[in-house]
Structure formats: C-alpha cells, structure tokens
C-alpha cells in the first residue's frame, strides 16, 4: 500500500512525502497472536536477504516507559548492550549541589549511562569523558557529569576520579559503581532534570558511547517489541489528550477508563530493529461504549465522535469482531537489509529534505490556468 505521509520534520530514515507499507489485519486475535504471526515472516526475510548477518531469534518485549528509561528511545538499538539506570538516591542530599537541588523538585531524576571499556581493554579515561561532555553541550545541554575508575596514583588499588567523585565522596561513588556493575577502567556519565527534557540526548549519547568504545555489535539484526504505550498524556495547558493512536483498545477495557487516564495503557505496539521502527500496530477498539468513553476523557462528547467517526461507530454497533494488526514499512526494511542509514538510497525518485524531486524537477509552480481550473488562489507569504 502506498501511503501519503503527513507533514513532518525531514529525517534520513523516512521519505518526506510518501512511503510503502504492508498492512496485516486480523480478526479474533490478541496481541500475542499478532506477534506470533509476524516474527517468523520477518525472521525468515532477514535471514534470507541479510547477506549472512546474524538474526537474533529472541525478540524481547519492552514497555514503552522502560525503553525511554533504559535506552532514551522508543526504538532502541539493542546491538548496544548499554542500559541506563536511575541513580537519583546516590545524589540526593549529596555534596554535588546541582543534582542535589534538582532532586528536591518533584519529577526530577538523575540517570547514569554506564561506559564499560570495550573489547580492546583500553581504559575509559578523562579525554573520552571530556569529549562526551562536549557532545552534550553541542546537543544543547550544559554538559554531562562523569566519574571514571582508575588505578590509584599511590598504587593502593582502584579509585574514582572526576569532578563528581570529588563532590559526592568515596562511599557514594562506590555505591554507584556497584549498582552499574562497573570495574576499574570503566566510566559513567550522568544527566539530571525532568526525564522528558534529557532522555533523547541521553539516548544519542548512549549510541555514541557504544560505537566509540566498540561495544555495539556489528553484522547482526536485533528486534524488540515495544509495548504498553500510554493511552493518554497531559498537554502543556493541563488537559488530557491521546498520546498515540486514539483507536487502540485500552488495556482493561471500559473499567480501566474509570480511573486515572494517565495510568491507562493501550494495546499498541511497535517493532524496533537496530534503532529503527519497522512496524507499528495495535489491537483495535471495536466496542462503541469503550470508544465513546475513551474520547470523552480527551474532551470529545458523543455527538462529536458521531460527527467525525459516524461510519465506524455505526459499523461497530452492528457488531464487529475483536481485531488488530500492524503495518510494516517496506522502504525501511529494505534500507536495513541494504545496510544503509539513508532511505533515499533504496527508493525510486527520492525526495530531498524540502520534498523536491530533483530528477523530475517537481513540484513546479502551477500556472494561472491550472489554478483557475481548481478554483484555487495562491496567497503571498506573510512578512
């Protein structure tokens, strides 16, 4: 199926105008049924066309909230073994005033990105830590704190070094090391604040650390199902709105919608592979009474639901089976198999980031006759 893409920010892994997807729609199924149907197909596809690269058969299920917490992304690259952790308790009331004050405010956390030495065995030293601190500054953050563990200068054993280590003392640094499972020659980086403000940059830093230290596995494909997406979110003005697909079935059905909307999860899922989303889907909401209630929580009265989605609601009132499915992005699957990170390398007549086809010279300026035929008028840009 050829799909038109809504206007979105340009990225190397998606065409700015359209894409092809393979839709799978199934009746009388659960989430487990969809997963069981999809895995052998994609497993076989990647084994056949993957040019000998290893395809891991273990496809873990990771809750959306855990994916953000551990990997800083809802499409984690599991070839990289680094898993971030919450280390807030070790900085609460500590001598590092920046983190200690942050943690006095509700909703703030401090997370650590472990950086174990790579296969070469080369210790992670101050120069690497300074480079990663500069990386965080380039991404718009003040920086990243760090600790690295080395041989003590007096030969007495292992010691923690770096600005954070001096401020929080040996007991706290040792507790952090033990929690993260690090050894001499390893390091850890730290980010603090509201998670939504730093998770994306932490995820990028995790990827850079994995690549530079040689921790990210090559020549393989690692899949993971991302599940338990939140049904709702709170907007900047404090209202409740749908966070993803409003037509997914809420976990727990109608009863779940009678509690706190922010605690409701949807039967919605994505499949991630090597840091890219390749499939998105869900179990659909097929019961009118649940749909009305779901939209009511987001501020839509029944009359508005009937007005916007009357055909669907009417069909459901006549009776609809439990159903669900997913859609695989064909272009992105080919991109992964072709071992490229730019989707323009695998599609015909690729568009540039301004959605222009340079080969065809399209789009072109419409003529006045064409505009008149369509009864359209072009307004000048606002100053």
GUVEXGU-514359 format. One record per atom (N, C-alpha, C, CB): residue in one letter; x, y, z. Coordinates in steps of 0.2 Angstrom, whole numbers, plus 5000, padded with zeros to 4 digits. Glycine has a CB too. Example, Ala and Ser with C-alpha at 12.3 -4.5 7.8 and 13.67 -1.06 7.14 Angstrom:
2
A506649725039 A506249785039 A506649845039 A505749785045 S506449895035 S506849955036 S506450005039 S507049975029 
END
This chain:
383
X500449945000 X500050005000 X500450065000 X499550005006 X500350114996 X500750174995 X500350225000 X500750204988 X500650255004 X500350305009 X500650375009 X500450275017 X500250425009 X500550495010 X500750505017 X499950535007 X501250535018 X501550555024 X501250625026 X502250545025 X501050635032 X500850705034 X501550745035 X500450705041 X501450805035 X502050855035 X502350845042 X501850925034 X503050815041 X503450805047 X504150835046 X503450735049 X504450835051 X505150855050 X505550805046 X505550865057 X506050835042 X506350785037 X506950745041 X506750825032 X506950685040 X507450635043 X507750595038 X507150595049 X508350565039 X508650525034 X508350455033 X509450515036 X507950435038 X507650365038 X506950365036 X507750335045 X506650425033 X506050425030 X505950475025 X505550445036 X505550455020 X505450495014 X504950555016 X505150455008 X505050615014 X504650665017 X503950675014 X504950735015 X503750635009 X503150635006 X502650575006 X503250654998 X502950515005 X502550455004 X503050395006 X502250444997 X502650345007 X503050285009 X502650225007 X503250275016 X502950165007 X502550105006 X502550055012 X502850055000 X501950035014 X501849985019 X501449925018 X501550025025 X501649875021 X501249805021 X500749805027 X501749745020 X500149805025 X499649805031 X499449735032 X499049845029 X499449715039 X499149655041 X498549665046 X499749615045 X497949645044 X497349655048 X497149585049 X496849695044 X496949575056 X496749505058 X496149515063 X497349475062 X495749465062 X495149465066 X495249405072 X494449445062 X494849425077 X494849375083 X495549355085 X494549305081 X495949415086 X496649405088 X496849445095 X497149425083 X497349425098 X497649465103 X498249485101 X497649415110 X498549525105 X499249555104 X499749495103 X499549595110 X499749445107 X500149385106 X500049355099 X500049335112 X499449355097 X499349325090 X499649355085 X498549315089 X499649425085 X499949465080 X500749455080 X499849545081 X501049455086 X501749445087 X501949375084 X501949455094 X501549325086 X501749265083 X501649255076 X501249205086 X501249295073 X501149295065 X501749325062 X500549315063 X501949385065 X502449425062 X503149405062 X502449495065 X503349375068 X504049355069 X504349305064 X504149335076 X504049255063 X504349205058 X504349235051 X503949145057 X503949285049 X503949315042 X504649355042 X503349355041 X504649405047 X505249445046 X505849415048 X505149505051 X505849365052 X506449325054 X506749285048 X506349265059 X506249255044 X506449225038 X506749275032 X505849185035 X506349335032 X506549385027 X507249405028 X506049445028 X507449425035 X508149455036 X508649395036 X508149485043 X508449335037 X508949285036 X509049265029 X508649215040 X508549275025 X508649265018 X509049315014 X507949255014 X508849375016 X509149435012 X509649475016 X508649485010 X509849445022 X510349485026 X511049475025 X510149465033 X511249445019 X511949435017 X512349405023 X512249495015 X512049355026 X512449315031 X512449345038 X513149305029 X512149405039 X512249435045 X511749405050 X511949515045 X511949395056 X511549365061 X510949395063 X511949355068 X510349355063 X509749375065 X509549345072 X509149365060 X509549385077 X509349355084 X508649335084 X509549405089 X508449275087 X507849255087 X507449275093 X507849175087 X507849305098 X507549325104 X507349395103 X508049325110 X506649405103 X506349475102 X506049495109 X505849475096 X506449525113 X506149545119 X505549595119 X506649575124 X505149595124 X504549645124 X504749695130 X503949615126 X504849765128 X505049815132 X504449865133 X505749845129 X504249885139 X503749935140 X504049995137 X503549935147 X503550035134 X503750105132 X504150145137 X503150145129 X503850145143 X504250185149 X504950165150 X503750185155 X505050095150 X505650065151 X506150075145 X505649995152 X505950075139 X506350095133 X506650165134 X505950085127 X506250215136 X506450285137 X506950285143 X505850325138 X506750245148 X507250255154 X507850215153 X506850215160 X507850165150 X508550125149 X508950145143 X508350045148 X508550165137 X508950175131 X508850245128 X508650125126 X508350285131 X508250355129 X507850355122 X508850395129 X507550305120 X507250305114 X506650245114 X507750285108 X506150255110 X505650205110 X505750165104 X504950235109 X506350165101 X506650125095 X507350105097 X506550155088 X507450075102 X508150065105 X508550015100 X508150035111 X509250035100 X509649985096 X509949945101 X510250035092 X509749875101 X509949835106 X510649795104 X509449775107 X510949815099 X511649795097 X512049825102 X511849805090 X511849885105 X512249915110 X512049895117 X512249995110 X512449855121 X512249825127 X512149875133 X512749775130 X512349945132 X512249995137 X511550005139 X512650055135 X511449995146 X510750015148 X510850065154 X510449945151 X510450125153 X510450175158 X510150155164 X510250245155 X510250185170 X509950175176 X509850235180 X510350125180 X509350235184 X509150295189 X509650285195 X508350285191 X510050335196 X510450335202 X510350395206 X511250345199 X509750425206 X509550485210 X509650475217 X508750495209 X509550415220 X509650415228 X510450425230 X509450345230 X510850415225 X511550425227 X511750495227 X512050385222 X511350535224 X511550615223 X511050655228 X511450635216 X510550625230 X510050655235 X510450675241 X509450615236 X510450745243 X510750765249 X511550765248 X510550735255 X511850755242 X512550745242 X512850815241 X512750705235 X513550815241 X513950875240 X513950905233 X514650865242 X513650875228 X513550895222 X512950935221 X513650845216 X513051005222 X512451045224 X511951045218 X512651115225 X512251045212 X511751055206 X511250995206 X512151045199 X511450935206 X511050875206 X510650875213 X511450805206 X510950885219 X510550885225 X509950935225 X511050905231 X510050995222 X509451045222 X508951025217 X509751115220 X509150995211 X508750965206 X508250915209 X509050935200 X508550875213 X508150815216 X507650835222 X508650765219 X507750905224 X507250925229 X506550945225 X507550995232 X506550945219 X505950965215 X505650895212 X506151005209 X505050895213 X504650835211 X504750815204 X503950835213 X504850755202 X504850735195 X505550735192 X504450785191 X506050765195 X506750765193 X507050695195 X507050825196 X507550675190 X507950615191 X508650635189 X507650555188 X509050585192 X509750585189 X509850515186 X510350605195 X510050515180 X510150445177 X510950445175 X509750435171 X511150375175 X511850365173 X511850325167 X512150325179 X512350345163 X512550305156 X513150265158 X512550355150 X513150205159 X513750165160 X514250165154 X513650095162 X514850165155 X515350165149 X515850115151 X515650235148 X515750055150 X516250005152 X516750005146 X515949935152 X517349985148 X517949985142 X517749935137 X518649975146 X517949945131 X517749905126 X518149845125 X517749945119 X518049805120 X518449745119 X519249755119 X518249715112 X519449815117 X520149825117 X520449825124 X520349885113 X520049835129 X520349835136 X520649905137 X520849785137 X520549955133 X520850015134 X520450055139 X520850065128 X520750085145 X520350115150 X519950175147 X520750135156 X519350195150 X519050255148 X519250305152 X518250245149 X519650355149 X519950405153 X519650475153 X520650405151 X520050525155 X519750585156 X519650615149 X520250635160 X520050605144 X520050635137 X519350615134 X520550615133 X519150555135 X518550525132 X517950565136 X518450455132 X518050565142 X517450595146 X517350665144 X517650585154 X517950705143 X517850775141 X517550775134 X518550805141 X517650735130 X517350735123 X516650725123 X517650685118 X516450675128 X515650665129 X515350725132 X515550605133 X515750755136 X515450815140 X515350875134 X515950845145 X515850875130 X515750925124 X515150905120 X516450935120 X515050845119 X514550815114 X513850845117 X514550745114 X513750835124 X513150855127 X513050935126 X513150835135 X513550965127 X513551045126 X513351055119 X514151075127 X513551025114 X513351035107 X512651015106 X513850985102 X512350975110 X511650955109 X511151005113 X511550885112 X511451055116 X511051105120 X511051095127 X510451105117 X511351045130 X511351045137 X512051075140 X511350965139 X511951095147 X512551125150 X513151075150 X512451145157 X513051015149 X513550965149 X513350895153 X514250995153 X513850855153 X513650795157 X514250785162 X513650725152 X513950765168 X514450745174 X514750675172 X514150755180 X515350665175 X515650595174 X516050575180 X516050595167 X516150515180 X516550485185 X516950425181 X516250455191 X517650415182 X517950365179 X518350335185 X518350385173 X518450265184 X518850225189 X519450205187 X518350165192 X520050215191 X520650205188 X521150175194 X521050275185 X521750155192 X522150135197 X522450195201 X522850105194 X522350195208 X522550255212 X523350265211 X522450235220 X523450335211 X524150355210 X524650325215 X524150435210 X524450315221 X524950285226 X524950215225 X524750305233 X524650185221 X524650105220 X524250075225 X525350085220 X523750105228 X523350075234 X522750035231 X523150125239 X522650035225 X522050005222 X521650045217 X521649975228 X521050035217 X520550075212 X520350135216 X519950035210 X520250195212 X519950255215 X519550285209 X520550305217 X519050325212 X518550355207 X518850425206 X517850365210 X518850455200 X519050515198 X518550555194 X519750505194 X518750625194 X518250665190 X517950715195 X517750625186 X517650765192 X517350815197 X516750795201 X517050875192 X516350745199 X515850725203 X516050685209 X515350685198 X516650645207 X516850595213 X517150645218 X517450555210 X517450695217 X517650735222 X517150765226 X518150795219 X516550785223 X516050815227 X515550765231 X515550855222 X515550705229 X515050665232 X515450615237 X514650625227 X516050605236 X516450565241 X516450495239 X516150575247 X516950455242 X517050385240 X516550335241 X517650365244 X516150345247 X515550295248 X515050305243 X515250315255 X514850365241 X514350365236 X514550345229 X514050435235 X515250355227 X515450335221 X515550265220 X516150365219 X515750235226 X515750155226 X515050125226 X516050135233 X514550155229 X513850135228 X513650135221 X513350165233 X513850185217 X513650195210 X513950145206 X513850265208 X514650135207 X514950085204 X514650015204 X515750085206 X514549995210 X514249935212 X513549925208 X514149915219 X513149975208 X512449975205 X512549965198 X512050035207 X513049995195 X513049995187 X513549935185 X513450055185 X513849905190 X514249845188 X514849855184 X513849795184 X515149915186 X515749935183 X516449915187 X515750015182 X516949915183 X517649895186 X518149955184 X517849835183 X518749935186 X519249985185 X519349995178 X519949955188 X519450055175 X519550065168 X518850085165 X519750005165 X518350085169 X517650105166 X517450175168 X517150055169 X516950195166 X516750265167 X515950265167 X516950315162 X515650325169 X514950335169 X514850405168 X514550305176 X514250425165 X514050485163 X513350505166 X514050505156 X513250565168 X512650575172 X512250635169 X512850585179 X511650635169 X511150685167 X510650695172 X510850675160 X510450755173 X509850765178 X509350815176 X510150785185 X508750815179 X508250855177 X507550815176 X508350895171 X507150845173 X506550805171 X506650765165 X505950855169 X506550695166 X506750645161 X506550665153 X506450585162 X505950695152 X505750715145 X506250765142 X505050735145 X506550805147 X507050855144 X507750825142 X507150905149 X507950775145 X508650745143 X508650675140 X509050755149 X508050645140 X508050575138 X508350565131 X507350545139 X508150605126 X508350605119 X509050615118 X507950655115 X509350665122 X510050675121 X510450615125 X510250745125 X510150595130 X510450535134 X510550475129 X510150515140 X509950465125 X509950405120 X510450415115 X509250405117 X510550475113 X511050495107 X511750485110 X511050565105 X511850505117 X512550495120 X512650415121 X512550525127 X512150385123 X512250305123 X512450275117 X511550275126 X512150295111 X512350275105 X513150295103 X511950295099 X513350355104 X513950375103 X514450335107 X514050455104 X514350325114 X514750295118 X514850215116 X514550295125 X514350185114 X514350115112 X514750115105 X513650095110 X514650155101 X515050155094 X515850165096 X514850205089 X515950225099 X516650245100 X517050195105 X516750305104 X516750155109 X517050105114 X517050035111 X516750105120 X516750035105 X516749965101 X516249915105 X517449935101 X515749945108 X515349895112 X514749875107 X515049935118 X514549915102 X514049905098 X514149845093 X513749965094 X513749795093 X513949735089 X513749745082 X513449675091 X514149725077 X514149735070 X513849675067 X514849755067 X513649685061 X513349625056 X512849585060 X513949585054 X512349615062 X511849575065 X511149615065 X511949555073 X510649585067 X509949625067 X509649605074 X509449605062 X509449655078 X509149635085 X508449675085 X509649665090 X507949635085 X507249655086 X507049665093 X506849615081 X506549705094 X506249715100 X505549745099 X506649755105 X505049715103 X504349745103 X504349795108 X503849685104 X504049855107 X503949905112 X503249905113 X504249975109 X503049895119 X502349885121 X502149935127 X502249805123 X501449925128 X501249965134 X501350045133 X501549945140 X501150065127 X501150135126 X500550165130 X501050155118 X500750225133 X500250265137 X499650285132 X500550325141 X499050275135 X498450295131 X498350375130 X497850265134 X498550405136 X498450475136 X499050515139 X497850495141 X499050575138 X499650625140 X499350685143 X500150635135 X499650725147 X499450795149 X499750845144 X499550805156 X499350885141 X499650935137 X499950995141 X499150965132 X500251045138 X500651095141 X500151145145 X500951145137 X499451145143 X498951185146 X498551135152 X498451215142 X498851075153 X498551035158 X497950995156 X498351085164 X497750995150 X497250955148 X497450885146 X496950985141 X496950835146 X497150765144 X497050755137 X496650715148 X497450725133 X497450715126 X497650645125 X497750765122 X497550615119 X497850555117 X498550565115 X497450525110 X498950515118 X499650515117 X499850485110 X500050485122 X499550435108 X499750405101 X499050395097 X500050335103 X498850325096 X498350315092 X497650315096 X498450245089 X497150355095 X496550355099 X496150295098 X496150415097 X496250255093 X495850195091 X496050135094 X495750195084 X496650135098 X496850075101 X496450055106 X497550075103 X496349985108 X495949965114 X496349975120 X495849885113 X496050015125 X496450025131 X496449955135 X496050075136 X497049945138 X497149885142 X496649885148 X497849875144 X496249835149 X495749845155 X495049865152 X496049885160 X495049885146 X494349895143 X494049955147 X493949835144 X493349955147 X492950015150 X493150025157 X492249995149 X493249975161 X493449985168 X494050025169 X493549915171 X494550015165 X495150055165 X495050125164 X495750025161 X494550145160 X494450215159 X494050255164 X494050225152 X493950215170 X493550255175 X494050275181 X493050205178 X494750265180 X495250285184 X495650345182 X495650225186 X496250345184 X496650405181 X496850385174 X497350405186 X496650435170 X496850425162 X497550415161 X496550485158 X498050445165 X498750445164 X499050375166 X499050495168 X498650335169 X498850265171 X498650215166 X498650255178 X498250235161 X497950185156 X498450175150 X497350215153 X498550105149 X499050085144 X498550065138 X499550035146 X498850065132 X498450045126 X498749985123 X498450095120 X498349945120 X498649885116 X498949905110 X498149825115 X499449945110 X499849975105 X500549955105 X499750045104 X500849945099 X501549915099 X501949935093 X501549835100 X502549935094 X503049955088 X503549895088 X503350025089 X503849885082 X504349835082 X505049875080 X504249775077 X505549875084 X506149915083 X506649865081 X506349955089 X507149885076 X507649845074 X508249895073 X507549805067 X508849875077 X509449915076 X509349995076 X509749895069 X508850015080 X508750085081 X508250115077 X509450115080 X507850075073 X507350105069 X506750065070 X507550095061 X506150105069 X505550075070 X505350045063 X504950135072 X505149985063 X505049955056 X504249925056 X505449895055 X503949925062 X503249905062 X502849945067 X503149825063 X502249965066 X501849995071 X501149965070 X501850075070 X500849955076 X500149925076 X499849925082 X500249855073 X499249895083 X498849885089 X498249845088 X498649955091 X497949825094 X497349795094 X496849855094 X497249745101 X496349845090 X495849905089 X495349905094 X495549905082 X495049965095 X494449975100 X493849955095 X494450045103 X493549905097 X492949885092 X492249895096 X493049815090 X492249925102 X491649925106 X491449995106 X491749895113 X490850015104 X490650085104 X490650125111 X489950095101 X490450085116 X490450115123 X491150135125 X490050065128 X491650085124 X492350105126 X492550165122 X492750045125 X492450165115 X492650215111 X492350285113 X492450205104 X491750285115 X491450345117 X491750375124 X490650335119 X491850325128 X492250345135 X492950365134 X492150285140 X493250335129 X493950355128 X494050425125 X494250305123 X493550445121 X493550505118 X493350555123 X493150505111 X492850535127 X492550585132 X493150605137 X492050555136 X493650565139 X494150585143 X494650635140 X494550525145 X494650635133 X495050685129 X494650745127 X495350645123 X494050745130 X493750815129 X493250815123 X494150865128 X493050755120 X492650745114 X491950715116 X492950705109 X491450755116 X490750725118 X490550675113 X490250785118 X490050635114 X489750585110 X489550615103 X489250545113 X489250675103 X489050705097 X489650715092 X488650765098 X490250735095 X490750755091 X491050685088 X491350785095 X491050635092 X491350565090 X490850545084 X491350515095 X490250555085 X489750535079 X489850575073 X489050535082 X490050635074 X490150685068 X490750665064 X490150755071 X491250645068 X491950635065 X492050565063 X492450655070 X491750515066 X491850445065 X491250405065 X492350415070 X490750435062 X490050405062 X490050345059 X489550455059 X490350335053 X490350275049 X490650215053 X490750275043 X491150225057 X491550175061 X491050155067 X492250205063 X490850205070 X490450195076 X489850155074 X490250255080 X489450175068 X488850135066 X489050065065 X488550175060 X489650055061 X489849985060 X489949945066 X490449985055 X490249975071 X490349935077 X489749925081 X490849985082 X489249965080 X488549955084 X488249895081 X488150015083 X488349875074 X488049815071 X488449755073 X488049825064 X489049765076 X489449705079 X490049705075 X489049645078 X490649705078 X491249695075 X491649645079 X491649765074 X492049605076 X492449555080 X493049595083 X492749495075 X493349565088 X493949595090 X494549585085 X494249555097 X494849645083 X495349635078 X495949685079 X494949665071 X496449675075 X497049705076 X497549695071 X497349695083 X498149715071 X498649705066 X499249755066 X498349715059 X499549765061 X500149805061 X500249825053 X500749775064 X500749875053 X500949885046 X501749895046 X500649955044 X502049855041 X502749855041 X502949905035 X503049785039 X503449955037 X503749995032 X504249965027 X504050055036 X503949955021 X504349915016 X505049955015 X504049905010 X505050025014 X505650055012 X506150055018 X505450135011 X505950055024 X506350055029 X506649985030 X506050075036 X506249935029 X506549865029 X507149855024 X506049815028 X506949885018 X507449875013 X508149915015 X507249905006 X508049975018 X508550015020 X509049975025 X508350075023 X508749935029 X509149895034 X509449845031 X508649875040 X509149805026 X509449755023 X509949775018 X508949715019 X509949835015 X510449865011 X511049895015 X510149915006 X510949895022 X511549915026 X511649995025 X512149875025 X511150035024 X511250105023 X510750135029 X511050125016 X510950195030 X510550235035 X510150295032 X511050265041 X510150295025 X509850345022 X509350315017 X510250395018 X508650325018 X508150295014 X508150315007 X507450305018 X508450365006 X508450394999 X508950344994 X508750464998 X509350304998 X509750264994 X509350204991 X510350234998 X508750184993 X508350124992 X507650144989 X508350084998 X507550204987 X506850214984 X506950254977 X506450264989 X506450244973 X506550274966 X506250344967 X506050234961 X506650394963 X506450464963 X506450494970 X505750474960 X506950484974 X506950504981 X506850584981 X507650484984 X506550604986 X506450674988 X507050704992 X505750694991 X507250764991 X507650794996 X507350825002 X508050854993 X507650855007 X507350875013 X506850925012 X507850895018 X506750955006 X506251005005 X505650975001 X506551065002 X505650905001 X505150874997 X505150884990 X504450885000 X505750894987 X505850914980 X506150854976 X506250974979 X505850834970 X506150784966 X506650814961 X505650744962 X507250814962 X507750854958 X507850824951 X508450854962 X507650754950 X507750724944 X507150754939 X507750654944 X506550754942 X505950764938 X505850844939 X505350734941 X506150884943 X506050954943 X505350964946 X506150984937 X505150924951 X504550934954 X504550944962 X504050864953 X504050984964 X503551014961 X503751074958 X502951024966 X503351094952 X503451154949 X502951204951 X503451144941 X503051264949 X502551324950 X501951304946 X502851394949 X501351314949 X500751304945 X500551364940 X500051284949 X500351354935 X500151404930 X499451434932 X500051384923 X499351494930 X498751534932 X498151494929 X498651604929 X498151464924 X497651424921 X497451364925 X497751394914 X498051324928 X497951274932 X497551294939 X498551234934 X497751344941 X497451374947 X496751394946 X497851434950 X496551424941 X495851434939 X495451374938 X495851474933 X495751324935 X495351254934 X495151224941 X495751214930 X495651234946 X495551204953 X495251254957 X496251184955 X495051314955 X494751364959 X495151384965 X494051344961 X495851394964 X496251404969 X496651474968 X496851344970 X496851504974 X497251564973 X497851554978 X496751624975 X498351584976 X499051574980 X499051644983 X499651564975 X499151644990 X499251704994 X499951714995 X498851695000 X500151784995 X500851794996 X501051775003 X501051874995 X501651765004 X501951745011 X501851805015 X502651725011 X501751795022 X501651845027 X502351875028 X501351825033 X502451935029 X503151965031 X503351945038 X503052045030 
END
